[in-house]
Amino acid sequence: MTNKFSATLNLNNTGSVTCRACNFEINPSCETWKEKAILSEKPMDGAGGSPYSLSKKVLLRQFFCPNCGYLLDTETAIAGDPFLNDVVKC
């Protein structure tokens, strides 16, 4: 059985997390799925255009499916901060 975990991810009854776009198994167990995704980190400075002037230390993190490249999640963080993990209770 598959349950919707988020708008971009599914959670199977075995605890595996899959991409909703291609059904690729990103994480086979109840671990943090973000560590298995493709990560892109870019400075937020100017990310929203000229009205935004943030420090280059603030990053936009984007997590992509390693199979199809679908954008799975985003978060902002200070360089070196750990990921904001979505908790999956198995």
N, C-alpha and C positions, 0 to 999 in steps of 0.2 A: 504494500500500500504506500502511496506517495501523498504527502501533505505539503501544502504551500507554506514555505518557511518565510519567504519575503516575495516581493514583486519579481525578483530575478532568480530565486533559489527554491529548490524543493528539498524536503527532508523525507527520506525513506524510513520504513519501520525498522530497518537495521541500523539506523543512525547515520547513514551516508548522506552527504549533501551533494546535490546535482544541479547543474545549470538548467534553468527553465527553458532556455533557447534551444539547446542541443542535447539535453539529458546526459551530458558528460559527468561522470562521477569525479567531483573535485576533491572530496575527502571521504575515504571509505569508512571512517569511524567517528566517534563522538569527540573529535579533536577540533581545534580551531581551523576553520576552512580558509581563512585569509592567508595563512602561511603557504597554502598550496596554489593560490591564485597568482596570476601575473600582476606585479605591482608596478605602478608608475607614480613617481613622486615629483611634483613640480612646485616651485615657490608660488605662493598665493599673490605675491606682489604684482599687481596689474592684471590678475586673472579675470576680474570683473570689469575691466576697463579703467579709465583714468580716475573715476570717483574713488576707487579703492587704492589705498597706499599702505599696505601691511608690510611688516618686516619680512625680509627674505628668510627668516627662521620659521615662519608659518608656512606649512606645506599643504598642498592638496594631494591627497592619496587617492588613487583610482585602482580598483581591483577588477581584473578582467579574467574571463574564463580562459584557461590554458588551451582549450580545444578550438573554440570558435571566435574568441576575442570579444565576446559580449560583455558590456560593462555591468558588473555585478553589484558594486557598492562604491561609495566615496566617503571620505572623512577628511577633516582638517586636523592637523597635529603640529606640534613643535618638533623640529628635527631631533631624532633619537628617541622620541616617545614610542612606547609599545602600541601595537594595534588596539583599536577599540573592538574587542571581540564580542560577537553575537553569541550568547550562551545557548547551546543546544542541550537540552536535558534528555538523556537516553535511558 
